[in-house]
Amino acid sequence: MTVGEHRAAHALLRWYADAGVDECIDASPSDFYSWQSEPRSGEAPQIETVKRQRLAPEKADNTPLESISTDEAIRSAEKLAASCQTFEALDAAVRAFEGCPLKTGARSTVFTDGVPGSDLLVIGEAPGRDEDRLGKPFVGRAGQLLDKMLAAIDHSREHNTLISNVIYWRPPANRTPTAVETAVCKPFVDRLIEITEPKAVMIAGGAPLQALLGVTGIMRARGVWREIETSSGLRIPALPVFHPAFLLRQPASKRLAWADLQNLAKRLKER
């Protein structure tokens, strides 16, 4: 390999790492559109089913684990979440849950960071590479910016803020979570809101906006107060804002983010 080829290969690997690609699946690219209905060995499971792991122990003869439908996984999550009466019980339930297919490829379960019962609950999208490695939400560059945003309104994860996501396991290559993955985790998100009862929820980004409110378009929705209604009927004020990762890419939008933070701080003081 020449010096130029070595540099090119190094640059390509660096680009992959920055994009969140951290594993090799095959020696050559695969054509997604040529896949058959049944996945080949080594490929991801079909989205309609997830493995029944701790939900049903593996058979003694080591035959493949039985699959369950998405509806069954959601019902299992709903039942498990509803049984939790404390934050600690909910935390343990999320970590033990095996109904989300993302868990099989993740290193950590990333549930919350901060102070349960705080007046502010921040809900983002899903763990990234740093979050998966450390087991806490918002700890990378976007998390550092979030900490600065919270500090601007006298809040922090150490004293008066709880931080979470709508997905608790890192999607491959940091892709956007699917509707199925979000639906499976949603009962735990609802129960977290019900147990902690924040004065307000800050919805960081478009994915949690759609998951929690069924609304698309963060550009139009940001800065406008709405209400999250959980399955039990609890209503909590919610303010959609730009995700810190977006602000890192579009720093000109920080002026809008600052206006949203001031709006949030005023509401928290009023309540």
RODO-2510 file (C-alpha; in nm, 4 decimals, decimal comma):
residues 271
     n   res          X          Y          Z
     1     m     0,0000     0,0000     0,0000
     2     t     0,1353     0,3386    -0,1007
     3     v     0,1445     0,6403     0,1297
     4     g    -0,1458     0,7940    -0,0595
     5     e    -0,3544     0,4777    -0,0341
     6     h    -0,2780     0,4522     0,3367
     7     r    -0,3908     0,8104     0,3939
     8     a    -0,7069     0,7550     0,1913
     9     a    -0,7925     0,4414     0,3895
    10     h    -0,7281     0,6231     0,7174
    11     a    -0,9499     0,9132     0,6096
    12     l    -1,2288     0,6703     0,5122
    13     l    -1,2121     0,4934     0,8491
    14     r    -1,2217     0,8294     1,0274
    15     w    -1,5283     0,9299     0,8256
    16     y    -1,6999     0,6023     0,9191
    17     a    -1,6167     0,6551     1,2882
    18     d    -1,7507     1,0115     1,2866
    19     a    -2,0703     0,8853     1,1212
    20     g    -2,1196     0,6332     1,4010
    21     v    -2,0267     0,3178     1,2067
    22     d    -1,8481     0,0958     1,4572
    23     e    -1,8797    -0,2586     1,3223
    24     c    -1,8320    -0,4510     0,9985
    25     i    -2,1232    -0,6694     0,8874
    26     d    -1,9847    -0,8069     0,5606
    27     a    -1,6801    -0,7769     0,3389
    28     s    -1,8805    -0,6156     0,0582
    29     p    -2,1890    -0,3892     0,0392
    30     s    -2,5336    -0,5510     0,0286
    31     d    -2,8261    -0,4436    -0,1886
    32     f    -3,1152    -0,3904     0,0551
    33     y    -3,3717    -0,4076    -0,2236
    34     s    -3,2538    -0,7530    -0,3280
    35     w    -3,3119    -0,9056     0,0178
    36     q    -3,5659    -1,1821     0,0401
    37     s    -3,8489    -1,1870     0,2938
    38     e    -3,6412    -1,4046     0,5266
    39     p    -3,3121    -1,2492     0,6450
    40     r    -2,9850    -1,4214     0,5577
    41     s    -2,7440    -1,5268     0,8282
    42     g    -2,5937    -1,2253     1,0027
    43     e    -2,8594    -0,9793     0,8880
    44     a    -3,0928    -0,7875     1,1151
    45     p    -3,4218    -0,9511     1,2216
    46     q    -3,7454    -0,8506     1,0544
    47     i    -3,8934    -0,5375     1,2097
    48     e    -4,2334    -0,6995     1,2716
    49     t    -4,0942    -0,9409     1,5302
    50     v    -3,8506    -0,9343     1,8179
    51     k    -3,6820    -1,2132     2,0086
    52     r    -3,8618    -1,3544     2,3076
    53     q    -3,5605    -1,3696     2,5357
    54     r    -3,6300    -1,3006     2,9008
    55     l    -3,9995    -1,2916     2,8194
    56     a    -3,9758    -1,6670     2,7529
    57     p    -3,6624    -1,8702     2,8379
    58     e    -3,4747    -2,0531     2,5634
    59     k    -3,5754    -2,4127     2,5134
    60     a    -3,3587    -2,6825     2,6682
    61     d    -3,2744    -2,8286     2,3269
    62     n    -3,1211    -2,4934     2,2202
    63     t    -3,3646    -2,4490     1,9326
    64     p    -3,4059    -2,0854     1,8164
    65     l    -3,6019    -1,8567     2,0435
    66     e    -3,9648    -1,8028     1,9542
    67     s    -4,0553    -1,4679     1,8019
    68     i    -4,3283    -1,2389     1,9229
    69     s    -4,5212    -0,9786     1,7299
    70     t    -4,4805    -0,6069     1,7778
    71     d    -4,8285    -0,5916     1,9346
    72     e    -4,7233    -0,8507     2,1931
    73     a    -4,4043    -0,6576     2,2697
    74     i    -4,6033    -0,3355     2,3193
    75     r    -4,8557    -0,5100     2,5444
    76     s    -4,5718    -0,6550     2,7484
    77     a    -4,4155    -0,3080     2,7844
    78     e    -4,7522    -0,1592     2,8854
    79     k    -4,8086    -0,4247     3,1516
    80     l    -4,4561    -0,3950     3,2866
    81     a    -4,4603    -0,0141     3,2944
    82     a    -4,8020    -0,0023     3,4631
    83     s    -4,6766    -0,2297     3,7398
    84     c    -4,4041     0,0176     3,8389
    85     q    -4,4958     0,2491     4,1251
    86     t    -4,1554     0,4121     4,1802
    87     f    -3,8783     0,5530     3,9652
    88     e    -3,6418     0,2810     4,0861
    89     a    -3,8859     0,0086     3,9839
    90     l    -3,9289     0,1651     3,6408
    91     d    -3,5531     0,1932     3,5940
    92     a    -3,5129    -0,1769     3,6748
    93     a    -3,8020    -0,2706     3,4449
    94     v    -3,6538    -0,0861     3,1475
    95     r    -3,3154    -0,2510     3,2000
    96     a    -3,4727    -0,5969     3,2194
    97     f    -3,7042    -0,5487     2,9196
    98     e    -3,6135    -0,7571     2,6128
    99     g    -3,8948    -0,6574     2,3796
   100     c    -3,7106    -0,3913     2,1771
   101     p    -3,4981    -0,5337     1,8919
   102     l    -3,2429    -0,2539     1,9326
   103     k    -3,1248    -0,3983     2,2634
   104     t    -2,9511    -0,6947     2,1008
   105     g    -2,7065    -0,4642     1,9213
   106     a    -2,6537    -0,2059     2,1963
   107     r    -2,3848    -0,2017     2,4608
   108     s    -2,5881    -0,0243     2,7299
   109     t    -2,9421     0,0534     2,8356
   110     v    -2,9563     0,4338     2,8454
   111     f    -3,2555     0,5352     3,0561
   112     t    -3,2079     0,8615     3,2469
   113     d    -2,9580     1,0974     3,4007
   114     g    -3,0284     1,3679     3,6555
   115     v    -3,2664     1,4079     3,9469
   116     p    -3,5987     1,2150     3,9419
   117     g    -3,8885     1,4382     4,0457
   118     s    -3,7290     1,7571     3,9102
   119     d    -3,9485     2,0347     3,7775
   120     l    -3,7975     1,9925     3,4287
   121     l    -3,7859     1,6726     3,2225
   122     v    -3,5856     1,6801     2,8982
   123     i    -3,6718     1,4099     2,6442
   124     g    -3,4563     1,3560     2,3382
   125     e    -3,4401     1,0965     2,0627
   126     a    -3,2046     0,8037     2,1271
   127     p    -2,8557     0,7246     2,2555
   128     g    -2,5569     0,7855     2,0317
   129     r    -2,2122     0,6309     2,0417
   130     d    -2,0951     0,8154     2,3536
   131     e    -2,4234     0,7561     2,5339
   132     d    -2,4135     0,3848     2,4523
   133     r    -2,0570     0,3646     2,5821
   134     l    -2,1238     0,5502     2,9089
   135     g    -2,4837     0,4436     2,9718
   136     k    -2,6171     0,7998     3,0143
   137     p    -2,8202     1,0243     2,7817
   138     f    -2,6760     1,3429     2,6282
   139     v    -2,3076     1,3020     2,7160
   140     g    -2,1461     1,3752     2,3784
   141     r    -2,0998     1,7144     2,2101
   142     a    -2,4767     1,7643     2,1924
   143     g    -2,5000     1,6816     2,5614
   144     q    -2,2363     1,9402     2,6469
   145     l    -2,4366     2,2012     2,4580
   146     l    -2,7542     2,0891     2,6365
   147     d    -2,5805     2,1408     2,9713
   148     k    -2,4925     2,4968     2,8676
   149     m    -2,8506     2,5598     2,7560
   150     l    -2,9843     2,4369     3,0893
   151     a    -2,7295     2,6421     3,2820
   152     a    -2,8571     2,9527     3,1018
   153     i    -3,1928     2,9076     3,2800
   154     d    -3,0417     2,7994     3,6145
   155     h    -3,0981     2,4290     3,5587
   156     s    -2,8659     2,1294     3,5566
   157     r    -2,8822     1,7528     3,5636
   158     e    -2,7051     1,7618     3,9000
   159     h    -2,9731     1,9660     4,0784
   160     n    -3,3118     2,0190     3,9137
   161     t    -3,3407     1,8424     3,5771
   162     l    -3,4045     1,4856     3,4632
   163     i    -3,2904     1,3844     3,1144
   164     s    -3,4138     1,0896     2,9074
   165     n    -3,5021     0,9791     2,5527
   166     v    -3,7899     0,8123     2,3718
   167     i    -3,5564     0,5222     2,2830
   168     y    -3,3293     0,3555     2,5391
   169     w    -3,0923     0,1622     2,3117
   170     r    -2,8658     0,2953     2,0386
   171     p    -2,9942     0,2440     1,6820
   172     p    -2,7289     0,1099     1,4400
   173     a    -2,5122     0,3897     1,2970
   174     n    -2,7232     0,6431     1,4909
   175     r    -3,0105     0,6144     1,2447
   176     t    -3,3512     0,7601     1,3276
   177     p    -3,5598     0,5158     1,5367
   178     t    -3,8417     0,3432     1,3521
   179     a    -4,2078     0,3799     1,4425
   180     v    -4,2084     0,0233     1,5769
   181     e    -3,9087     0,0810     1,8043
   182     t    -4,0641     0,4009     1,9343
   183     a    -4,3989     0,2331     1,9981
   184     v    -4,2374    -0,0464     2,1994
   185     c    -4,0596     0,2036     2,4271
   186     k    -4,3512     0,4482     2,4542
   187     p    -4,5201     0,2868     2,7589
   188     f    -4,2017     0,3410     2,9607
   189     v    -4,1784     0,7038     2,8463
   190     d    -4,5382     0,7659     2,9550
   191     r    -4,4814     0,5993     3,2906
   192     l    -4,1655     0,8042     3,3494
   193     i    -4,3692     1,1217     3,3030
   194     e    -4,6430     0,9945     3,5326
   195     i    -4,4069     0,8903     3,8118
   196     t    -4,1824     1,1984     3,8063
   197     e    -4,4619     1,4534     3,7359
   198     p    -4,2427     1,7391     3,6075
   199     k    -4,3735     2,0930     3,5833
   200     a    -4,2777     2,0916     3,2154
   201     v    -4,1230     1,8689     2,9504
   202     m    -3,8677     2,0014     2,7039
   203     i    -3,9009     1,7999     2,3827
   204     a    -3,5631     1,8103     2,2094
   205     g    -3,5978     1,7461     1,8379
   206     g    -3,8338     1,6115     1,5760
   207     a    -3,8293     1,2407     1,6673
   208     p    -3,9543     1,2859     2,0263
   209     l    -4,1990     1,5493     1,9003
   210     q    -4,3634     1,2902     1,6781
   211     a    -4,3389     1,0135     1,9387
   212     l    -4,4936     1,2155     2,2214
   213     l    -4,7378     1,4427     2,0396
   214     g    -4,7899     1,2858     1,6984
   215     v    -4,6716     1,6114     1,5405
   216     t    -4,4182     1,6414     1,2582
   217     g    -4,2035     1,9406     1,1663
   218     i    -3,9866     2,0751     1,4473
   219     m    -3,9234     2,3973     1,2511
   220     r    -4,2916     2,4907     1,2780
   221     a    -4,3600     2,3338     1,6177
   222     r    -4,0664     2,4723     1,8167
   223     g    -4,1437     2,7410     2,0700
   224     v    -4,5171     2,6622     2,0863
   225     w    -4,6500     2,5159     2,4113
   226     r    -4,8473     2,1942     2,3853
   227     e    -4,9640     1,9222     2,6248
   228     i    -4,8500     1,5652     2,6641
   229     e    -5,1325     1,3365     2,7744
   230     t    -5,0237     0,9993     2,9084
   231     s    -5,2283     0,6808     2,8958
   232     s    -5,3549     0,7480     3,2508
   233     g    -5,4856     1,0931     3,1502
   234     l    -5,2099     1,2991     3,3125
   235     r    -5,1492     1,6244     3,1227
   236     i    -4,8088     1,7949     3,1329
   237     p    -4,7078     2,1165     2,9484
   238     a    -4,4470     2,0472     2,6815
   239     l    -4,2280     2,2812     2,4785
   240     p    -4,0667     2,1513     2,1563
   241     v    -3,7185     2,2926     2,0915
   242     f    -3,4358     2,2265     1,8498
   243     h    -3,2182     1,9293     1,9346
   244     p    -2,8709     2,0419     2,0492
   245     a    -2,7152     1,8329     1,7698
   246     f    -2,9079     2,0427     1,5170
   247     l    -2,7791     2,3621     1,6789
   248     l    -2,4227     2,2348     1,6431
   249     r    -2,4825     2,2010     1,2694
   250     q    -2,6881     2,5227     1,2399
   251     p    -2,5448     2,7722     1,4917
   252     a    -2,7508     3,0550     1,3400
   253     s    -3,0586     2,8902     1,4958
   254     k    -2,9231     2,9417     1,8480
   255     r    -3,1049     3,2756     1,8709
   256     l    -3,4351     3,0896     1,8310
   257     a    -3,3215     2,8340     2,0866
   258     w    -3,2432     3,1140     2,3312
   259     a    -3,5944     3,2535     2,2899
   260     d    -3,7367     2,9070     2,3559
   261     l    -3,5252     2,8709     2,6702
   262     q    -3,6509     3,2020     2,8034
   263     n    -4,0059     3,0895     2,7312
   264     l    -3,9386     2,7655     2,9196
   265     a    -3,7822     2,9418     3,2175
   266     k    -4,0805     3,1759     3,2477
   267     r    -4,3262     2,8840     3,2473
   268     l    -4,1291     2,6953     3,5104
   269     k    -4,1296     2,9982     3,7417
   270     e    -4,5033     3,0446     3,6949
   271     r    -4,5757     2,6837     3,7890
***
